[in-house]
Amino acid sequence: MYFLIEMDGVTVMEASKVSEAKLKHNHVMIYTGTRVKPYKRRGKSEVAPVTVTHARFLGGVGASVYQWFNDFTRGISVERRNLRIVKMDEDGQTPVETTDLIDCVPGEFTQDEMDGEGKNEPTFTFSVEPEDFDYVG
């Protein structure tokens, strides 16, 4: 299985591994009177960073994705992006599940180890930090 990654509606890369999207909720507990157990209420929540491993660019869009990371960290353009992670079936033709990462900011960008033999295409690993996500299994 592998993954296709879309950025703002355009398929820009494929990858061999993507970390799961996680939503963490920190509920609030309210203790009242002599009640033994607290009332649990909605509190604050956050979405964990998502890491894409062994990614490679498709077509000529590689420079623009890296440029987004670079411009964001330098304050040149602080535009947030939406990413869609599409998990493909073994045949590579059928989507199995989709995760939409909403209003992402860049996290890390790492060029994977380079091989002097030049047999493999260069790959990289990156992470984004979404404000929210939608999952379609």
C-alpha angles and dihedrals in degrees: 000000000000139000135241116209122206122195116201090341098313123106103235107161149004128222141186098222138026126181117236121265110246130197116196120196122197104199125203121238119211119197116200132186114309095336108137097209124047126239110248117217139177112284135168125315138194138191118232121231117271118222124205114200131200093006125170129191122248118218119339099320098099096096092052094054093049089044089057090056092046096046093046095052092047093047093241092123122002096188115150119224135210118226129194119202112203116192110209127210123244091272090059091227104080124070111226102183140351133213121190115206108203128210097352127190119199118263114177135346119196128177107224120237112293121231118215092210090069094215096129132053114251113265135189141196124225141168134208131195111221125200089218142344141212122211127203112184 
